[in-house]
Amino acid sequence: MQEMHQHYNAVLVVLSYVVSVLGSFTALQFALGISRAENPGQRWVAVLAAGTAMGGGAIWAMHFIAMIACNMGVQVTYDVVLTAISALLAIVACSIGLAVVSVGAVGWLNLLFAGVLMGLGVAGMHYLGMAAMLTSAQISYDGGFVVLSVVIAIVASMAALWLAFNLRGRLQMLGSALVMGVAVCGMHYTGMSAVDMAMGDTLPAGFAQGLSGDYLGMVVFGVVVVLLALALGLNIVRQQRRAALTI
C-alpha cells in the first residue's frame, strides 16, 4: 500500500490556535461565576457556560478546524452525527471536570480525578472526531503517540481546571489562555502524529452526505468566534452591573 503524508493549511492552523485561545479566555471568565454563585441553579449555569466555552470553543472548534487544515491528498467529508457527538462529548467532559473541582476547596485529589475525567473526554472527542472522517484512505494508529496524546490531554485538563479556580485578573487570564491554547493544540497535533494513512480504493457509505466544503474551516471559525465574542461580551457586562450594585 502507498503511504500518505499530511500537509497543513497554515492559515487554518493559526485560526485553530486563535479560536482555542478565545474559547479558553471565555471559559475562564465564565468560571468566575462558579465560585460566586449564590445558589445551586446559578452554579450549574456557570458550570455549563464555562464547560461549553471550553469544550465547544477552545477544544472542539480547535480540533475540527485543525482537521480541515490537514490535507491528506484524498477527498474527505465528515459524518454529521459523529461530529456532533464529538462536540457534545467535549462539552460534557469539561462541564463534569468543572463541576467536580468546584465542590469544596480545590485540592490535588479532586483536581487529579477531574483532570483524568476531562482529559479522557477530550481525548475521546479527538479520536471520535477522527472516526467521523469519511475517506478512501485506510487509517491506523501508533499506540505510543496515542498514549502520549491522552497524557497531554489529562495534564492540560488539570492545568485548565486549576487556572479556572485560581485566576481573577483579565491579564492573567489572557496569558493563561495563550498557554492553554498551546496545550490544546499540542494534544491535537500529537494525536495527528499517531495517524498512519495508506491509499485506499473505496469511498465509505455516507461520503456524499458528509460535511465538506472549500471554506468549511473558515465558516466554523467565523461562527464560533462570533458566538464566543457575544457570550464573552454579555458576561463582562453582567459582571460590571453586579460590581456596580455592590458599591
Buried (B, 14 or more C-beta within 10 A) or exposed (E): EEEBEBEBBEEBBEBBBBBBBBBBBBBBBBBBBBEEBEEEEEBBBBBBBBBBBBBBBBBBBBBBBBBBBBEBEEEBBBBEEBBEBBBBBBBBBBBBBBBBBBEEEBEEEBBEBBBBBBBBBBBBBBBBBBBBBBBBBBBEBEEEBBEBBBBBBBBBBBBBBBBBBEBEEEEEBBBBBBBBBBBBBBBBBBBBBBBBBEBBEEBEEEBEEBBBEEEBBBEBBEEBBEBBEEBBEEBEEEBEEEEEEEE
